């Protein structure tokens, strides 16, 4: 009697390998998406710090901060100038600018300012460290609430 050698894989073996690869792909994709959120949040923080510096230079020359223009406060994505001097060639826009915004606010005397942004990573150390009542609407990408802010030295976001 001759025994026949099986060449190839059984259906069960192939399905097991596909299931393992699927689980690994899901785990990798979750980490990848989390990394993208952290990267966008890092950029948001850097953007607001750069704008803060530009606003402080503006204040040192004008003894007041610029007034609010439009719903978001500053002309994001455009040149920041007083007509004579350029403070930033282009004000940054949120990395996810299609549905989130940076927000600029100042008081009536223009002696303080506050900048706000959305953070996607809820585990970020700076997430929701702003005065909740003062948090403006940052757009639909943040469930309409800003989670991060910076301000002039004489104010608290």
N, C-alpha and C positions, 0 to 999 in steps of 0.2 A: 504494500500500500504506500502510495506516495503522498507526502504532505506538501501542501501548497504554501509557499512563503508569501505573506502579505506584503505588498509594496505600497507605501502611501500611508495617509493618516485616516483615522476614522472620523466620522462626522462629529462625535462627541469631543474628540481632541481638538478639532478645528474650532468648534463653538467655545470651548474652554479658553483657547488662546485669544479669540476675538473678545470674549468677556473681560479677560485680564487687560488687554490693550485698551478697551473702552474705559475701564476704571482708571487706569493710569492717565489716559488723555483728559478725563474729567478733573483729576487732581492737578495736573499740570496747568490746565486752562484756568482753574480757580486761582492758582498762585500768580499766573500771568496777569489776569484781570486785576488782582489786588495790587500788583506791582505798578500797573498803569495808573491806578487811582492815586497811589503814593507819589508817583512822578508828577502827575498833574497838580496835586496839592503842594508839592515842593515848589513847583514853578509859580503857583499862585502866591505863596509866601514871599518868594524872591521878587515877584512883580510888585507887590504892595510895598516892600522895603525900598525898592528903587523909586517908586512914586513918592513915598514918604520923604526920601532924600531930595527929590526935585521940588516938592512942596516946601520943605524947609529952606531951600535956596531961594525960592520965590518969596517966602516970608521975609528973609533977611534983606531982600531988595525993596520990598513994598510995604513992610510992616503990617501985612495982613495976608491971609490966604486967599486964593481965587474964589470967586463966587460960584455958586452951583449953576451948571448949564445942563438942561435936559433932565430926564428922569434918573439917569445914572450919575449925575453930578459933574462929570468931566467928559470931554470928547474922546472917549476910549477909542484907540485905533488911529488917532489923529495926532498931529503935532501939538505939543504943550508949549505955548508961547504967550508972552504978554504983548506981542506986536513988535517989540524991539529985540528981545532976547529969547532964544530957544532953550527951554529947560529940559525937554525931552524931545528927541526927534519924532518918536511915536509912542504915545501912551499905550502900554500893553493891554491886550484883551484877554479875557479868560480863555484858557486852553480849550474849553468846551463852550466857546462863545455862542454857539447856536441856541442854547437855552439857559445859560447862566451869565451873570454880569458881575463886574466889580462895581461897587457903589462908593461915591464920595459925598460926604456931608460936611457942612460947616455951620457955625452959629451965625446969628444976625450981624455980629460985629466982625466976623471973619477972623477971630483970634484963636480959634481951635479948628481942628479938622478930624474927621474919622473916615477910615477906609475899611470897607467890608468885602468879604468874599465867601464863597461856598467852599466847603471841604467835603470831599467824597468819602474819605477814610474815617469812619466814626471812631476808630481806635487811635487816631492821631492825638498826641499829647496836648495840642492846642485846640482841639475840637470843642466848640461851645464854651470858650473861656471869655465870652463877651457878655455884656449886660443884656439879658434876654429881652427886656422891654425895648431896648434900643436897636435891636437887630432888624434891619430893613429887609425887604423882599429882594433876594438875589436871583430870582428866576425859577423856572420850573425844574431845572436840573438839581436844585437843592430842596425840593419840596417847599419852595417859596421862602425859606429862611436862611439867612447868612449864618455861618458858623465860626468865622474867624475875622478878626479885625486888628488894625493898628491905628494909632492916632498921634496927634501932636503931643509933646511932652506934658502939656498942661491939661490933658483930657484923658478919658478912659473909654475905650471902644465898647 
